[in-house]
Amino acid sequence: MLRAERRLAVLRGGDAGDGDATAAAAADDAEPPLGAPAPKGEPPLGAPTTKASSAKGGAAKPTSAAVGDVEVGCWAAFKKLLGKIMGLLTPSYEYSKASTDILGDVNRQCGYEPDDESWRTARKKIHECELLPAARKRVLRDLRTMRKDGPEVGLEVEDCEVLTDWVIKVVGAPKTVYEGEIYRLRVRFHPDYPGQPPEVVFMRPAPVHEHIYSDGKICLNILYNDWEPTMDVKSLCLSLLSMLSSAKKKKRPPDNDSTVVMSQGQKTRNMQWEFHDDKC
């Protein structure tokens, strides 16, 4: 409607203002019709306009809610990382919750009953290895000595079907806190015998002694660093009997629980011991 009025004004104007009217008409003709596509970079005709959210060329500022969400997420991630670090630095005392299967029966103070044959099935795996001729000869000699001299001092080889895995019955000496009590030693030989000691442990139940752990490991220097090739199984057993006989009362090592749990699966001959006195 506005364009028609302007054209009418131009026609009626005659000569006066011909230039201005002609320019106005040209300008009207240059305007795009309502709803036509807008030139590049301009909004369509009649479209609502919005204010810029920031200065020229600036990005929109994040809302306070978005900033708060970012802060909460960062704090949660930091707390999670801190928890993992503290878990690595804090010592674990899981051994204090260990089951009796690992630590043994703490209330049991004596050994096997005379008719108890449970030791026959206690070995989960029989230790078998090929011995060099010299080592085999030495093991057989030790076996003959034990069979000959052992019974009179309370020692008896009960099982040597596999030459490298023996079970020896040990009876507590008279007039000691272990008098008449029955225990069993397991002796395993390796190809380096007698250059290195055999692996010797008590089968469960092990004697309650300050140098014997509840899983059967024995803290005795000649079983480790002080072993001499001239020693034999008989001398080892006599040393153990002497150690038991010298005890005044029954008690476990102060570090029994932690040592038993931490040394699970380790071979005693590969363990490093710290001997605290001349009796160990």
C-alpha positions in Angstrom: 0.0 0.0 0.0 2.8 2.4 0.8 4.5 1.8 -2.5 1.3 2.5 -4.5 0.9 5.9 -2.7 4.5 6.8 -3.4 4.1 6.0 -7.2 0.9 8.1 -7.3 2.7 11.0 -5.7 5.4 10.8 -8.3 2.9 10.9 -11.2 1.1 13.9 -9.7 4.3 15.8 -8.9 5.0 16.7 -12.5 8.2 18.4 -13.1 8.7 19.7 -9.6 10.8 17.2 -7.6 11.0 14.8 -10.6 14.5 13.7 -9.5 13.5 13.0 -5.9 10.4 11.1 -6.9 12.2 9.0 -9.4 14.8 8.1 -6.7 12.1 7.2 -4.2 10.4 5.0 -6.7 13.7 3.2 -7.5 14.3 2.7 -3.9 10.9 1.2 -3.4 11.4 -1.1 -6.4 14.8 -2.3 -4.8 13.1 -3.4 -1.6 12.4 -7.2 -1.6 8.9 -8.3 -1.2 7.6 -9.4 2.2 8.7 -13.0 2.9 11.4 -13.1 0.2 14.8 -14.6 1.1 17.0 -12.0 2.9 20.4 -11.0 1.5 23.3 -12.9 3.0 24.2 -11.8 6.5 20.8 -10.1 7.2 17.7 -11.5 8.9 14.5 -12.1 6.8 12.1 -9.2 6.5 9.7 -9.2 9.4 11.8 -11.7 11.4 12.2 -10.9 15.1 15.6 -9.5 16.0 17.6 -10.4 19.2 20.2 -8.4 21.1 23.8 -9.5 21.0 24.7 -11.3 24.2 28.1 -9.6 24.4 30.3 -7.0 22.7 31.3 -7.3 19.1 32.8 -10.6 18.2 32.6 -11.8 21.9 31.3 -15.3 23.0 28.3 -15.7 25.2 29.1 -16.0 28.9 28.3 -19.3 30.6 25.5 -19.3 33.1 26.1 -19.7 36.9 24.4 -23.1 36.8 26.8 -24.4 34.1 29.8 -23.1 36.1 28.4 -24.8 39.2 28.1 -28.2 37.4 31.7 -28.0 36.2 32.9 -27.3 39.7 31.0 -30.2 41.2 32.3 -32.6 38.5 35.9 -31.5 39.1 35.6 -31.9 42.9 34.1 -35.4 42.6 36.9 -36.4 40.3 39.5 -35.0 42.7 37.9 -36.9 45.7 38.0 -40.1 43.7 41.7 -39.7 42.8 42.5 -38.8 46.4 40.8 -41.9 47.7 42.8 -44.1 45.3 46.1 -42.5 46.4 45.2 -42.9 50.1 44.4 -46.6 49.5 47.8 -47.2 48.1 49.6 -45.4 50.9 47.5 -46.9 53.8 48.8 -50.3 55.1 46.5 -53.2 55.0 45.8 -55.4 58.0 43.8 -58.1 56.2 45.9 -60.8 58.0 44.1 -59.9 61.2 40.9 -61.2 59.5 42.5 -64.4 58.1 40.6 -67.6 58.5 41.7 -70.5 60.6 42.5 -72.4 57.4 45.5 -70.1 57.0 46.5 -69.5 60.6 45.5 -72.9 62.0 43.6 -73.7 65.2 45.0 -71.2 67.8 43.3 -73.2 70.6 45.1 -76.4 69.8 48.1 -76.9 72.1 49.1 -80.5 71.4 50.0 -82.6 68.4 48.4 -85.6 66.7 46.5 -88.3 68.5 48.2 -91.7 68.5 45.5 -93.1 66.1 45.3 -90.0 63.9 46.2 -90.9 60.3 45.1 -87.6 58.7 48.7 -86.7 57.8 48.6 -89.3 55.0 46.3 -87.1 53.0 47.6 -83.7 54.2 50.2 -83.4 51.4 48.5 -81.8 48.5 51.3 -82.6 46.1 54.1 -85.1 46.5 57.5 -83.6 45.9 59.3 -85.6 43.2 62.6 -84.7 41.5 65.5 -86.4 39.8 68.5 -86.6 42.0 72.1 -86.8 40.8 73.9 -90.1 41.6 75.9 -88.5 44.5 72.8 -86.9 46.0 70.8 -90.1 45.7 73.5 -92.0 47.4 73.6 -89.5 50.3 69.8 -89.5 50.8 69.8 -93.3 51.0 72.6 -93.2 53.5 70.6 -90.7 55.6 67.6 -93.0 55.4 69.5 -96.0 56.7 70.9 -93.9 59.6 67.4 -92.7 60.6 66.0 -96.2 60.5 68.8 -97.5 62.7 69.2 -94.7 65.3 66.0 -92.7 65.1 63.6 -94.8 67.2 65.6 -94.6 70.4 65.5 -90.8 70.4 61.8 -90.5 69.4 62.3 -90.3 65.6 60.7 -92.6 63.0 60.5 -92.3 59.2 56.9 -93.2 58.5 56.8 -92.5 54.8 59.6 -92.5 52.2 57.9 -94.1 49.3 59.0 -91.2 47.2 62.7 -90.8 48.1 62.6 -87.0 47.8 59.6 -86.5 50.1 59.7 -88.0 53.6 57.4 -87.9 56.6 59.1 -88.3 60.0 57.3 -88.9 63.3 58.6 -86.8 66.2 57.7 -87.6 69.8 58.3 -85.0 72.5 61.1 -85.9 75.0 60.3 -86.8 78.6 60.2 -84.1 81.3 59.5 -81.3 78.7 56.4 -79.3 77.9 56.0 -81.5 74.8 56.4 -84.8 76.6 54.7 -87.7 74.7 53.2 -85.3 72.1 53.3 -86.5 68.5 54.3 -84.2 65.6 55.4 -84.9 62.1 58.1 -83.4 60.0 58.0 -83.2 56.2 61.5 -83.4 54.6 61.9 -82.6 50.9 65.2 -83.1 49.1 66.4 -81.2 46.0 69.1 -82.0 43.5 71.6 -79.7 45.2 71.5 -81.8 48.4 73.8 -82.0 50.5 75.3 -78.8 49.2 72.1 -77.1 50.3 69.8 -78.1 53.1 66.6 -80.1 52.5 63.3 -78.2 52.9 62.0 -79.1 56.4 58.6 -78.0 57.9 56.2 -79.3 60.5 53.0 -80.7 59.2 49.9 -79.3 60.9 49.3 -79.2 63.8 52.7 -77.7 64.4 54.2 -77.5 67.9 53.3 -74.3 69.7 56.8 -72.9 70.1 58.3 -69.3 69.8 60.4 -70.3 66.8 57.8 -72.4 65.0 55.0 -70.8 63.0 51.5 -72.2 62.9 51.8 -73.2 59.3 54.8 -75.4 60.1 57.7 -73.1 59.1 60.7 -73.3 61.4 63.1 -70.5 62.4 66.3 -72.5 62.9 69.6 -71.2 61.5 71.0 -74.6 60.3 68.0 -75.0 58.0 69.2 -71.9 56.1 72.5 -70.0 56.2 74.4 -72.1 58.8 73.8 -75.4 57.0 77.0 -77.5 56.4 77.2 -80.4 53.8 78.5 -82.7 56.6 75.1 -82.4 58.4 72.4 -84.9 57.7 68.7 -85.5 58.4 69.4 -87.1 61.8 71.4 -84.1 63.0 68.6 -81.8 61.8 66.0 -83.7 63.7 68.1 -83.8 66.9 68.6 -80.1 66.7 64.8 -79.6 66.5 64.2 -82.0 69.4 66.7 -80.0 71.4 65.0 -76.8 70.6 61.6 -78.2 71.7 63.1 -79.6 74.9 64.6 -76.3 75.9 61.2 -74.4 75.8 59.8 -73.4 79.2 56.3 -72.7 78.0 54.3 -72.9 74.8 53.9 -69.8 72.7 53.9 -68.7 69.1 56.3 -66.2 67.5 55.1 -62.6 68.0 54.8 -62.1 64.2 53.1 -65.4 63.6 49.9 -64.2 61.9 51.6 -61.6 59.6 54.4 -64.0 58.6 52.0 -66.9 57.9 49.7 -64.8 55.7 52.5 -63.0 53.8 54.5 -66.1 53.1 51.7 -68.2 51.6 53.0 -70.2 48.7 56.6 -69.4 49.3 59.2 -72.2 49.6 61.0 -72.0 53.0 64.4 -72.5 51.4 63.9 -69.3 49.4 62.9 -67.2 52.4 65.2 -64.8 54.2 65.1 -65.0 58.0 66.4 -62.6 60.6 67.5 -64.6 63.6 67.1 -62.7 66.9 69.0 -65.0 69.3 71.4 -67.9 69.4 68.6 -70.4 70.0 67.0 -69.7 66.6 
